[in-house]
Amino acid sequence: MKKNFSLIDERFQEEFMAIFAIGLTQCLKQNLIDTERAEQWLFSPVVAHNLKEKGYDKKFLYAMEYASELDAAKGEEFFLKSVKKAKKFFMQALDGIDRIPVDSGEHIMEGLCELK
């Protein structure tokens, strides 16, 4: 079964990506996923490059570049410190994003709140 959803406006992409990235760092911290899976989802140099081409914020791009190197962290303690640092970078990026106002009854994601 294929499930589709989209953002109601392209301007929400950066905010969504930052929130998603924070969730991925939390999953890494709790060992729910490994760095290979995180890279398949988002944390890859190719994705970071493509986001740079799309004009994403410098703070977010720095966080992406940092997160794409998490697989190189050796030792559990250093890895956990690196994940915590990546999460901090994404949180700073999210804090700096200009949020587009949305009506209280409106949803940012289309296709998730439709009754069938």
All heavy atoms as an XYZ file, in Angstrom:
945
protein
N       0.840     -1.165      0.000
C       0.000      0.000      0.000
C       0.895      1.242      0.000
O       1.793      1.367      0.822
C      -0.906     -0.014      1.236
C      -1.667      1.276      1.393
S      -2.331      1.520      3.038
C      -3.902      0.743      2.876
N       0.631      2.135     -0.916
C       1.396      3.363     -1.017
C       0.673      4.469     -0.259
O      -0.528      4.659     -0.436
C       1.554      3.746     -2.487
C       2.447      4.910     -2.713
C       2.672      5.122     -4.199
C       3.660      6.235     -4.413
N       3.942      6.443     -5.822
N       1.401      5.167      0.576
C       0.827      6.257      1.349
C       1.460      7.564      0.875
O       2.676      7.670      0.792
C       1.096      6.054      2.829
C       0.437      4.817      3.384
C       0.845      4.586      4.818
C       0.130      3.449      5.437
N       0.536      2.143      5.047
N       0.638      8.537      0.564
C       1.128      9.823      0.085
C       0.697     10.940      1.018
O      -0.417     10.950      1.514
C       0.571     10.118     -1.317
C       1.139      9.201     -2.358
O       2.335      8.964     -2.391
N       0.279      8.677     -3.207
N       1.586     11.875      1.206
C       1.260     13.110      1.887
C       2.192     14.175      1.350
O       3.245     13.878      0.794
C       1.356     12.988      3.416
C       2.731     12.712      3.925
C       3.599     13.743      4.233
C       3.171     11.408      4.113
C       4.873     13.483      4.715
C       4.437     11.144      4.590
C       5.284     12.186      4.889
N       1.783     15.409      1.476
C       2.618     16.508      1.010
C       2.398     17.711      1.908
O       1.403     17.800      2.630
C       2.289     16.850     -0.446
O       0.934     17.254     -0.552
N       3.326     18.639      1.848
C       3.196     19.874      2.603
C       2.274     20.805      1.828
O       2.319     20.834      0.590
C       4.564     20.526      2.785
C       5.587     19.680      3.549
C       6.974     20.275      3.429
C       5.202     19.550      4.996
N       1.451     21.572      2.534
C       0.521     22.452      1.835
C       1.260     23.595      1.140
O       0.726     24.208      0.230
C      -0.573     23.020      2.766
C       0.025     23.869      3.879
C      -1.451     21.923      3.302
C      -0.997     24.677      4.655
N       2.474     23.886      1.556
C       3.257     24.967      0.966
C       4.736     24.592      1.047
O       5.204     24.122      2.080
C       2.988     26.259      1.743
C       3.544     27.497      1.079
O       4.712     27.472      0.647
O       2.817     28.500      0.993
N       5.457     24.803     -0.016
C       6.876     24.458     -0.067
C       7.686     25.177      1.015
O       8.727     24.705      1.448
C       7.425     24.810     -1.458
C       8.789     24.238     -1.729
C       9.232     24.488     -3.157
O       9.818     25.564     -3.396
O       8.980     23.625     -4.004
N       7.176     26.306      1.481
C       7.903     27.078      2.497
C       7.993     26.356      3.844
O       8.781     26.731      4.699
C       7.261     28.446      2.682
C       7.360     29.312      1.424
C       6.610     30.597      1.583
N       5.182     30.305      1.681
C       4.265     31.223      1.952
N       4.604     32.462      2.175
N       2.988     30.888      2.028
N       7.209     25.301      4.032
C       7.262     24.529      5.271
C       8.368     23.471      5.259
O       8.629     22.838      6.274
C       5.920     23.829      5.540
C       4.811     24.766      5.896
C       3.774     24.981      5.012
C       4.805     25.424      7.112
C       2.736     25.834      5.335
C       3.774     26.288      7.445
C       2.737     26.495      6.554
N       9.001     23.261      4.116
C       9.978     22.182      3.983
C      11.115     22.264      4.995
O      11.449     21.282      5.643
C      10.581     22.159      2.573
C       9.686     21.577      1.546
C      10.352     21.520      0.185
O      11.393     22.134     -0.044
N       9.762     20.776     -0.712
N      11.703     23.431      5.127
C      12.849     23.564      6.019
C      12.460     23.303      7.477
O      13.178     22.616      8.205
C      13.486     24.940      5.866
C      14.881     25.013      6.389
C      15.628     26.233      5.889
O      15.144     26.934      4.991
O      16.718     26.482      6.418
N      11.326     23.799      7.882
C      10.845     23.557      9.241
C      10.596     22.067      9.448
O      11.012     21.482     10.450
C       9.572     24.355      9.498
C       9.040     24.222     10.902
C       7.782     25.041     11.145
O       7.334     25.788     10.253
O       7.225     24.909     12.252
N       9.921     21.430      8.491
C       9.656     20.002      8.572
C      10.955     19.205      8.650
O      11.095     18.289      9.477
C       8.827     19.537      7.362
C       8.633     18.047      7.313
C       7.657     17.441      8.085
C       9.439     17.252      6.521
C       7.475     16.060      8.053
C       9.265     15.876      6.481
C       8.290     15.277      7.252
N      11.920     19.545      7.799
C      13.189     18.812      7.766
C      13.933     18.957      9.098
O      14.520     17.996      9.589
C      14.051     19.313      6.618
C      13.445     19.068      5.254
S      13.475     17.355      4.785
C      15.115     17.260      4.154
N      13.905     20.139      9.692
C      14.579     20.343     10.975
C      13.915     19.509     12.072
O      14.594     18.858     12.868
C      14.578     21.821     11.352
N      12.593     19.503     12.096
C      11.870     18.711     13.094
C      12.149     17.219     12.894
O      12.405     16.485     13.851
C      10.357     19.019     13.037
C      10.100     20.450     13.497
C       9.553     18.021     13.868
C       8.707     20.972     13.197
N      12.123     16.783     11.649
C      12.404     15.385     11.320
C      13.837     15.016     11.726
O      14.076     13.951     12.310
C      12.180     15.159      9.822
C      12.365     13.741      9.383
C      11.541     12.736      9.842
C      13.377     13.413      8.489
C      11.705     11.420      9.425
C      13.546     12.103      8.068
C      12.719     11.106      8.536
N      14.789     15.901     11.458
C      16.189     15.644     11.798
C      16.378     15.526     13.311
O      17.148     14.681     13.783
C      17.081     16.748     11.227
N      15.683     16.364     14.073
C      15.761     16.275     15.536
C      15.242     14.910     15.986
O      15.827     14.267     16.859
C      14.980     17.433     16.194
C      15.710     18.755     15.944
C      14.792     17.188     17.687
C      14.882     19.987     16.247
N      14.175     14.447     15.376
C      13.645     13.115     15.691
C      14.634     12.015     15.348
O      14.793     11.048     16.105
N      15.319     12.136     14.211
C      16.325     11.138     13.848
C      17.474     11.104     14.848
O      17.952     10.025     15.214
C      16.875     11.416     12.442
C      15.980     11.050     11.275
C      16.631     11.473      9.962
C      15.676      9.565     11.248
N      17.911     12.277     15.312
C      18.998     12.292     16.298
C      18.547     11.629     17.593
O      19.332     10.924     18.232
C      19.517     13.717     16.582
O      18.452     14.542     17.060
C      20.155     14.341     15.345
N      17.293     11.832     17.968
C      16.772     11.184     19.177
C      16.746      9.666     18.998
O      17.087      8.914     19.912
C      15.376     11.724     19.512
C      14.866     11.288     20.846
C      15.699     11.825     22.006
O      16.268     12.913     21.943
N      15.781     11.060     23.077
N      16.346      9.211     17.816
C      16.338      7.762     17.529
C      17.750      7.188     17.571
O      17.963      6.082     18.079
C      15.705      7.500     16.167
S      13.916      7.732     16.156
N      18.720      7.938     17.057
C      20.116      7.486     17.117
C      20.585      7.397     18.572
O      21.224      6.423     18.965
C      21.031      8.442     16.335
C      20.976      8.335     14.828
C      21.672      9.541     14.189
C      21.633      7.045     14.360
N      20.266      8.418     19.339
C      20.667      8.454     20.747
C      20.120      7.260     21.515
O      20.808      6.679     22.355
C      20.182      9.766     21.380
C      20.522      9.922     22.831
C      19.972     11.224     23.376
C      20.177     11.293     24.875
N      19.521     12.459     25.454
N      18.887      6.885     21.228
C      18.247      5.776     21.943
C      18.487      4.436     21.263
O      17.883      3.435     21.643
C      16.760      6.054     22.091
C      16.495      7.245     22.985
C      15.016      7.535     23.154
O      14.158      6.993     22.475
N      14.714      8.413     24.091
N      19.355      4.434     20.267
C      19.733      3.210     19.558
C      18.533      2.514     18.894
O      18.487      1.290     18.806
C      20.477      2.258     20.489
C      21.379      1.311     19.743
O      21.849      1.609     18.657
N      21.619      0.144     20.322
N      17.569      3.308     18.452
C      16.411      2.765     17.750
C      16.710      2.553     16.266
O      16.074      1.726     15.619
C      15.199      3.694     17.908
C      14.703      3.859     19.347
C      13.655      4.953     19.423
C      14.141      2.541     19.863
N      17.641      3.349     15.755
C      18.145      3.183     14.393
C      19.652      3.332     14.434
O      20.211      3.862     15.406
C      17.537      4.208     13.395
C      17.899      5.640     13.797
C      16.036      4.023     13.255
C      17.516      6.686     12.757
N      20.326      2.868     13.380
C      21.774      3.057     13.296
C      22.068      4.167     12.290
O      21.169      4.705     11.648
C      22.484      1.751     12.930
C      22.022      1.161     11.616
O      21.377      1.864     10.802
O      22.315     -0.020     11.374
N      23.343      4.534     12.181
C      23.714      5.637     11.297
C      23.426      5.322      9.834
O      23.119      6.226      9.058
C      25.200      6.018     11.459
O      26.008      4.859     11.241
C      25.472      6.603     12.827
N      23.493      4.048      9.472
C      23.186      3.686      8.081
C      21.722      4.002      7.763
O      21.396      4.550      6.703
C      23.457      2.204      7.841
C      23.243      1.777      6.410
C      23.580      0.311      6.186
O      24.510     -0.207      6.848
O      22.904     -0.313      5.356
N      20.839      3.677      8.692
C      19.421      3.960      8.488
C      19.164      5.467      8.488
O      18.380      5.976      7.683
C      18.598      3.274      9.580
C      17.130      3.262      9.322
C      16.812      2.453      8.097
N      15.381      2.218      8.014
C      14.811      1.571      7.048
N      15.544      1.081      6.071
N      13.522      1.403      7.015
N      19.829      6.194      9.385
C      19.683      7.650      9.428
C      20.157      8.284      8.119
O      19.564      9.241      7.627
C      20.458      8.229     10.608
N      21.214      7.712      7.548
C      21.709      8.205      6.267
C      20.709      7.896      5.148
O      20.491      8.709      4.255
C      23.066      7.589      5.941
C      23.696      8.175      4.701
C      25.121      7.720      4.484
O      25.869      7.594      5.469
O      25.487      7.503      3.317
N      20.075      6.745      5.215
C      19.061      6.416      4.211
C      17.866      7.364      4.304
O      17.277      7.712      3.288
C      18.596      4.965      4.400
C      19.644      3.953      4.019
C      19.245      2.535      4.410
O      18.526      2.319      5.388
N      19.715      1.567      3.646
N      17.530      7.784      5.507
C      16.419      8.701      5.689
C      16.787     10.122      5.291
O      16.047     10.779      4.580
C      15.953      8.705      7.148
C      14.982      7.635      7.479
C      15.232      6.500      8.211
C      13.609      7.551      7.122
N      14.102      5.739      8.316
C      13.075      6.367      7.651
C      12.764      8.384      6.395
C      11.747      5.992      7.493
C      11.437      8.000      6.226
C      10.953      6.832      6.777
N      17.927     10.613      5.791
C      18.209     12.039      5.613
C      19.686     12.413      5.685
O      20.148     13.239      4.914
C      17.435     12.841      6.672
C      17.525     14.354      6.612
C      16.907     14.881      5.314
C      16.820     14.973      7.811
N      20.434     11.829      6.618
C      21.778     12.308      6.932
C      22.836     11.824      5.951
O      23.782     11.132      6.335
C      22.175     11.901      8.352
C      21.321     12.518      9.433
C      21.283     11.942     10.686
C      20.578     13.656      9.220
C      20.519     12.494     11.707
C      19.803     14.217     10.219
C      19.776     13.635     11.464
N      22.729     12.210      4.698
C      23.749     11.828      3.730
C      24.337     13.075      3.086
O      23.657     14.105      2.963
C      23.172     10.908      2.649
O      22.422     11.638      1.714
N      25.596     13.003      2.658
C      26.213     14.151      1.984
C      25.458     14.562      0.717
O      25.389     15.744      0.397
C      27.616     13.649      1.648
C      27.879     12.552      2.623
C      26.543     11.918      2.876
N      24.873     13.604      0.016
C      24.123     13.920     -1.208
C      22.900     14.781     -0.874
O      22.623     15.774     -1.544
C      23.691     12.627     -1.936
C      22.764     12.918     -3.090
C      24.908     11.854     -2.406
N      22.175     14.400      0.173
C      21.004     15.178      0.584
C      21.451     16.575      1.020
O      20.831     17.577      0.643
C      20.211     14.469      1.701
C      19.104     15.361      2.236
C      19.633     13.158      1.190
N      22.525     16.651      1.798
C      23.039     17.951      2.244
C      23.375     18.834      1.042
O      23.037     20.026      1.020
C      24.262     17.763      3.141
N      24.007     18.251      0.036
C      24.359     19.002     -1.174
C      23.099     19.487     -1.894
O      23.020     20.647     -2.316
C      25.208     18.140     -2.115
C      25.461     18.802     -3.430
N      26.376     19.817     -3.574
C      24.892     18.606     -4.648
C      26.363     20.223     -4.836
N      25.473     19.501     -5.499
N      22.112     18.616     -2.022
C      20.868     18.990     -2.708
C      20.121     20.096     -1.966
O      19.537     20.981     -2.585
C      19.965     17.775     -2.902
C      20.510     16.825     -3.942
O      21.295     17.202     -4.815
N      20.106     15.567     -3.859
N      20.162     20.060     -0.636
C      19.510     21.105      0.146
C      20.247     22.429      0.008
O      19.626     23.497      0.020
C      19.400     20.687      1.610
C      18.480     19.489      1.878
C      18.536     19.107      3.345
C      17.057     19.777      1.439
N      21.550     22.351     -0.136
C      22.340     23.564     -0.362
C      21.928     24.200     -1.687
O      21.781     25.416     -1.783
C      23.831     23.231     -0.362
C      24.725     24.431     -0.445
C      26.182     24.033     -0.321
C      27.060     25.251     -0.266
N      28.476     24.894     -0.080
N      21.733     23.368     -2.699
C      21.296     23.847     -4.013
C      19.915     24.511     -3.938
O      19.620     25.409     -4.713
C      21.252     22.698     -5.025
C      22.602     22.083     -5.332
C      23.494     23.008     -6.143
O      23.003     23.578     -7.130
O      24.674     23.150     -5.769
N      19.086     24.054     -3.004
C      17.733     24.607     -2.852
C      17.734     25.879     -2.004
O      16.688     26.473     -1.785
C      16.795     23.573     -2.234
C      16.464     22.425     -3.177
C      15.466     21.491     -2.528
C      15.140     20.354     -3.445
N      13.962     20.614     -4.250
N      18.892     26.266     -1.476
C      18.995     27.510     -0.730
C      18.577     27.430      0.729
O      18.135     28.420      1.302
N      18.734     26.269      1.351
C      18.393     26.139      2.773
C      19.324     27.014      3.626
O      20.429     27.354      3.219
C      18.508     24.676      3.206
C      17.253     23.867      2.981
C      16.680     23.764      1.723
C      16.640     23.199      4.031
C      15.523     23.023      1.519
C      15.479     22.452      3.831
C      14.933     22.376      2.571
O      13.790     21.650      2.371
N      18.846     27.328      4.808
C      19.575     28.161      5.751
C      20.950     27.575      6.077
O      21.103     26.352      6.185
C      18.734     28.286      7.031
C      19.419     29.113      8.092
O      19.416     30.342      7.969
O      19.960     28.503      9.041
N      21.933     28.453      6.287
C      23.309     28.011      6.565
C      23.404     27.185      7.844
O      24.156     26.222      7.902
C      24.242     29.216      6.643
C      24.502     29.865      5.307
C      25.439     31.041      5.439
C      25.621     31.701      4.072
N      26.500     32.858      4.157
N      22.646     27.552      8.864
C      22.673     26.778     10.116
C      22.171     25.361      9.882
O      22.743     24.398     10.388
C      21.809     27.446     11.201
C      22.412     28.663     11.829
C      21.486     29.172     12.921
C      22.031     30.436     13.547
N      21.130     30.931     14.586
N      21.101     25.250      9.113
C      20.558     23.924      8.829
C      21.547     23.116      7.997
O      21.766     21.928      8.252
C      19.210     24.027      8.106
C      18.579     22.692      7.864
C      17.894     22.045      8.877
C      18.699     22.053      6.646
C      17.326     20.798      8.675
C      18.137     20.816      6.420
C      17.448     20.183      7.448
N      22.154     23.748      7.016
C      23.128     23.047      6.163
C      24.334     22.582      6.966
O      24.839     21.474      6.761
C      23.561     23.945      5.010
C      22.472     24.247      3.984
C      22.966     25.300      2.997
C      22.026     22.993      3.264
N      24.796     23.414      7.899
C      25.916     23.016      8.753
C      25.535     21.789      9.577
O      26.307     20.833      9.697
C      26.342     24.168      9.662
C      27.488     23.799     10.564
C      28.790     23.770     10.073
C      27.273     23.443     11.895
C      29.849     23.406     10.891
C      28.325     23.075     12.712
C      29.617     23.060     12.205
O      30.658     22.687     13.018
N      24.314     21.815     10.133
C      23.832     20.672     10.917
C      23.762     19.415     10.053
O      24.154     18.330     10.488
C      22.461     20.990     11.524
N      23.301     19.556      8.825
C      23.214     18.416      7.906
C      24.598     17.848      7.597
O      24.800     16.638      7.595
C      22.531     18.831      6.598
C      21.032     18.883      6.683
S      20.280     17.266      6.958
C      20.760     16.402      5.462
N      25.547     18.728      7.319
C      26.912     18.272      7.026
C      27.503     17.551      8.242
O      28.153     16.520      8.100
C      27.777     19.445      6.587
C      27.385     19.966      5.210
C      28.032     21.289      4.849
O      28.790     21.855      5.671
O      27.749     21.773      3.739
N      27.267     18.095      9.421
C      27.756     17.465     10.651
C      27.105     16.094     10.845
O      27.778     15.104     11.120
C      27.479     18.376     11.859
C      28.093     17.867     13.129
C      29.416     18.170     13.447
C      27.372     17.069     14.010
C      29.999     17.686     14.607
C      27.949     16.579     15.174
C      29.259     16.895     15.469
O      29.827     16.404     16.610
N      25.794     16.034     10.667
C      25.058     14.779     10.869
C      25.453     13.722      9.843
O      25.444     12.528     10.154
C      23.556     15.033     10.805
N      25.834     14.145      8.656
C      26.208     13.173      7.631
C      27.555     12.518      7.934
O      27.923     11.540      7.288
C      26.233     13.823      6.241
O      27.296     14.724      6.114
N      28.250     13.024      8.928
C      29.533     12.437      9.334
C      29.436     11.614     10.623
O      30.448     11.153     11.137
C      30.577     13.554      9.511
C      30.866     14.341      8.243
C      31.494     13.484      7.152
O      32.282     12.573      7.476
O      31.178     13.722      5.972
N      28.239     11.434     11.144
C      28.085     10.695     12.404
C      28.577      9.264     12.314
O      29.037      8.700     13.301
C      26.618     10.709     12.858
C      26.099     12.041     13.401
C      24.602     11.959     13.647
C      26.837     12.440     14.664
N      28.510      8.680     11.132
C      28.958      7.295     10.990
C      30.461      7.145     11.200
O      30.950      6.052     11.451
C      28.552      6.720      9.631
C      29.131      7.478      8.454
O      29.537      8.648      8.617
O      29.162      6.899      7.344
N      31.196      8.261     11.150
C      32.640      8.214     11.356
C      33.022      8.319     12.837
O      34.190      8.116     13.192
C      33.315      9.342     10.576
N      32.052      8.609     13.705
C      32.331      8.735     15.138
C      32.696      7.369     15.710
O      31.934      6.413     15.593
C      31.118      9.314     15.861
N      33.851      7.302     16.315
C      34.342      6.043     16.894
C      34.160      6.043     18.400
O      34.428      7.032     19.069
C      35.827      5.853     16.560
C      36.131      5.840     15.078
C      35.513      4.642     14.406
C      35.869      4.622     12.930
N      34.949      3.947     12.106
N      33.705      4.962     18.926
C      33.495      4.822     20.364
C      32.124      5.326     20.771
O      31.662      6.352     20.288
N      31.473      4.590     21.653
C      30.107      4.916     22.042
C      29.984      6.294     22.676
O      29.061      7.055     22.356
C      29.565      3.847     23.006
C      28.100      4.053     23.333
C      27.539      2.956     24.206
O      28.201      1.917     24.389
O      26.433      3.155     24.708
N      30.898      6.639     23.563
C      30.821      7.929     24.252
C      30.959      9.088     23.264
O      30.188     10.041     23.298
C      31.903      8.025     25.334
C      31.782      9.274     26.181
C      32.807      9.305     27.305
O      33.182      8.240     27.822
O      33.223     10.421     27.650
N      31.942      8.996     22.357
C      32.132     10.043     21.362
C      30.936     10.114     20.417
O      30.488     11.198     20.039
C      33.431      9.824     20.569
C      33.713     10.902     19.565
C      34.029     12.183     19.968
C      33.641     10.628     18.210
C      34.271     13.189     19.042
C      33.878     11.618     17.268
C      34.198     12.897     17.694
N      30.402      8.958     20.041
C      29.243      8.919     19.156
C      28.053      9.629     19.807
O      27.396     10.460     19.176
C      28.871      7.475     18.807
C      27.603      7.355     18.019
C      27.567      7.689     16.677
C      26.432      6.919     18.626
C      26.393      7.595     15.951
C      25.250      6.818     17.904
C      25.235      7.157     16.560
N      27.774      9.317     21.077
C      26.642      9.939     21.758
C      26.829     11.442     21.908
O      25.872     12.207     21.765
C      26.405      9.273     23.116
C      25.871      7.841     23.051
C      25.794      7.231     24.438
C      24.507      7.791     22.359
N      28.057     11.882     22.162
C      28.339     13.326     22.227
C      28.114     13.970     20.866
O      27.575     15.075     20.773
C      29.777     13.575     22.695
C      29.984     13.388     24.167
C      31.413     13.696     24.556
C      31.650     13.421     26.021
N      33.035     13.698     26.424
N      28.510     13.285     19.811
C      28.335     13.807     18.455
C      26.861     13.897     18.080
O      26.426     14.869     17.450
C      29.087     12.932     17.442
O      30.468     12.957     17.703
N      26.086     12.897     18.465
C      24.646     12.914     18.193
C      23.986     14.064     18.951
O      23.146     14.788     18.404
C      23.991     11.560     18.558
C      22.477     11.652     18.540
C      24.473     10.470     17.618
N      24.382     14.237     20.211
C      23.838     15.326     21.016
C      24.173     16.680     20.384
O      23.330     17.586     20.334
C      24.406     15.248     22.444
C      23.838     16.252     23.399
C      24.397     16.059     24.796
C      23.834     17.077     25.758
N      24.353     16.908     27.116
N      25.383     16.812     19.869
C      25.804     18.047     19.216
C      25.010     18.272     17.928
O      24.579     19.395     17.645
C      27.303     17.973     18.925
C      27.950     19.276     18.608
C      29.460     19.091     18.558
C      30.170     20.393     18.349
N      31.624     20.226     18.298
N      24.788     17.222     17.151
C      23.997     17.336     15.925
C      22.580     17.792     16.257
O      22.020     18.677     15.589
C      23.979     16.008     15.173
N      21.998     17.201     17.301
C      20.649     17.584     17.721
C      20.610     19.063     18.097
O      19.681     19.786     17.717
C      20.190     16.717     18.893
C      18.781     17.004     19.348
C      18.369     16.068     20.469
C      16.968     16.336     20.953
N      16.580     15.419     22.037
N      21.622     19.515     18.804
C      21.704     20.925     19.201
C      21.756     21.819     17.962
O      21.080     22.848     17.900
C      22.936     21.142     20.079
C      23.142     22.570     20.512
C      24.414     22.707     21.324
C      24.728     24.169     21.570
N      26.053     24.347     22.187
N      22.551     21.435     16.960
C      22.647     22.218     15.726
C      21.295     22.304     15.017
O      20.901     23.359     14.526
C      23.692     21.633     14.776
C      25.121     21.772     15.242
C      26.060     20.830     14.868
C      25.532     22.827     16.043
C      27.382     20.950     15.276
C      26.848     22.951     16.466
C      27.773     21.998     16.080
N      20.567     21.182     14.960
C      19.252     21.190     14.322
C      18.255     22.030     15.112
O      17.410     22.722     14.533
C      18.727     19.768     14.116
C      19.362     19.062     12.961
C      20.134     17.932     13.168
C      19.214     19.521     11.662
C      20.736     17.270     12.106
C      19.802     18.877     10.594
C      20.574     17.745     10.812
N      18.350     21.993     16.432
C      17.454     22.798     17.265
C      17.735     24.287     17.062
O      16.802     25.095     16.990
C      17.578     22.389     18.732
C      17.019     20.998     18.990
S      17.248     20.409     20.664
C      15.927     21.281     21.475
N      18.997     24.651     16.941
C      19.348     26.045     16.668
C      18.835     26.477     15.293
O      18.345     27.598     15.128
C      20.861     26.240     16.758
C      21.399     26.152     18.157
C      22.920     26.129     18.218
O      23.604     25.851     17.241
N      23.449     26.405     19.394
N      18.946     25.576     14.320
C      18.443     25.884     12.981
C      16.924     26.075     13.015
O      16.395     27.022     12.425
C      18.824     24.779     12.000
N      16.230     25.187     13.723
C      14.775     25.288     13.833
C      14.371     26.590     14.517
O      13.428     27.258     14.095
C      14.208     24.088     14.597
C      12.694     24.067     14.806
C      11.956     24.042     13.475
C      12.309     22.867     15.657
N      15.108     26.966     15.544
C      14.815     28.195     16.275
C      14.947     29.422     15.370
O      14.238     30.407     15.550
C      15.742     28.315     17.487
C      15.360     29.442     18.402
O      14.156     29.598     18.701
O      16.260     30.203     18.820
N      15.834     29.354     14.386
C      16.067     30.499     13.504
C      15.188     30.544     12.270
O      15.250     31.502     11.497
N      14.351     29.549     12.073
C      13.507     29.504     10.876
C      12.300     30.423     11.047
O      11.624     30.388     12.072
C      13.035     28.058     10.594
C      14.220     27.201     10.173
C      11.944     28.030      9.519
C      13.905     25.727     10.059
N      12.063     31.250     10.021
C      10.861     32.076     10.015
C       9.667     31.174      9.727
O       9.584     30.576      8.661
C      10.958     33.167      8.939
C      11.984     34.227      9.282
O      12.192     34.489     10.490
O      12.576     34.792      8.353
N       8.785     31.072     10.682
C       7.634     30.187     10.525
C       6.489     30.908      9.834
O       6.178     32.051     10.159
C       7.210     29.651     11.880
C       8.275     28.699     12.428
C       7.797     27.974     13.657
N       8.800     27.074     14.152
C       9.922     27.428     14.783
N      10.193     28.691     14.960
N      10.769     26.527     15.219
N       5.885     30.232      8.901
C       4.759     30.768      8.169
C       3.504     30.567      9.009
O       3.261     29.451      9.499
C       4.613     30.063      6.792
C       5.742     30.455      5.851
C       3.309     30.410      6.122
C       6.934     29.628      5.888
N       2.703     31.603      9.201
C       1.482     31.441      9.997
C       0.510     30.461      9.351
O       0.389     30.408      8.128
C       0.873     32.840     10.032
C       1.841     33.750      9.401
C       2.871     32.948      8.699
N      -0.141     29.682     10.181
C      -1.137     28.721      9.731
C      -2.367     28.899     10.620
O      -2.244     29.053     11.837
C      -0.601     27.269      9.860
C      -1.629     26.272      9.385
C       0.696     27.102      9.098
N      -3.552     28.877      9.995
C      -4.790     28.960     10.777
C      -4.863     27.785     11.739
O      -4.406     26.686     11.420
C      -6.019     28.938      9.861
C      -6.140     30.215      9.042
O      -5.626     31.259      9.487
O      -6.733     30.148      7.951
N      -5.461     27.991     12.896
C      -5.490     26.953     13.924
C      -6.168     25.664     13.455
O      -5.810     24.589     13.911
C      -6.165     27.476     15.190
O      -7.510     27.804     14.920
N      -7.114     25.744     12.551
C      -7.796     24.540     12.075
C      -7.137     23.912     10.859
O      -7.553     22.853     10.398
N      -6.109     24.555     10.333
C      -5.454     24.072      9.117
C      -4.307     23.127      9.475
O      -3.638     23.293     10.489
C      -4.907     25.272      8.336
C      -4.416     24.954      6.963
C      -3.991     26.207      6.198
O      -3.879     27.286      6.810
O      -3.772     26.093      4.991
N      -4.094     22.135      8.635
C      -2.986     21.212      8.841
C      -1.892     21.502      7.823
O      -2.168     21.838      6.673
C      -3.453     19.757      8.696
C      -4.392     19.346      9.775
N      -3.963     18.907     10.998
C      -5.740     19.343      9.829
C      -5.005     18.641     11.760
N      -6.099     18.895     11.070
N      -0.643     21.348      8.227
C       0.492     21.626      7.352
C       0.691     20.502      6.348
O       1.140     20.716      5.245
C       1.763     21.855      8.206
C       1.610     23.149      9.017
C       3.002     21.918      7.341
C       2.688     23.396     10.015
N       0.306     19.293      6.734
C       0.478     18.136      5.862
C      -0.849     17.768      5.216
O      -1.834     17.543      5.912
C       0.994     16.935      6.657
C       2.247     17.198      7.465
S       3.695     17.432      6.482
C       4.081     15.736      6.142
N      -0.850     17.707      3.898
C      -2.037     17.259      3.185
C      -1.994     15.743      3.045
O      -0.934     15.164      2.879
C      -2.101     17.893      1.790
C      -2.366     19.373      1.822
C      -2.430     19.963      0.422
O      -1.618     19.567     -0.439
O      -3.283     20.832      0.213
N      -3.142     15.122      3.110
C      -3.220     13.683      2.909
C      -3.194     12.869      4.192
O      -3.415     11.669      4.175
N      -2.941     13.511      5.325
C      -2.903     12.794      6.595
C      -4.200     12.939      7.378
O      -4.506     12.120      8.218
C      -1.737     13.284      7.462
C      -0.347     12.981      6.940
C       0.699     13.567      7.872
C      -0.132     11.486      6.796
N      -4.930     13.991      7.141
C      -6.116     14.277      7.956
C      -7.409     14.135      7.163
O      -8.440     14.634      7.571
C      -6.010     15.689      8.521
S      -4.603     15.867      9.612
N      -7.332     13.463      6.033
C      -8.533     13.260      5.225
C      -9.241     11.983      5.665
O      -8.613     10.950      5.845
C      -8.154     13.144      3.748
C      -7.470     14.376      3.215
C      -6.835     14.169      1.844
O      -6.952     13.063      1.282
O      -6.201     15.107      1.364
N     -10.533     12.078      5.839
C     -11.323     10.899      6.168
C     -11.705     10.206      4.868
O     -12.087     10.831      3.899
C     -12.587     11.290      6.934
C     -12.353     11.863      8.332
C     -13.664     12.326      8.924
C     -11.713     10.818      9.214
N     -11.571      8.918      4.850
C     -11.902      8.147      3.642
C     -13.088      7.276      3.922
O     -13.326      6.766      4.933
C     -10.709      7.275      3.220
C      -9.477      8.095      2.950
C      -9.310      8.324      1.496
C      -8.092      9.220      1.304
N      -7.653      9.438      0.082
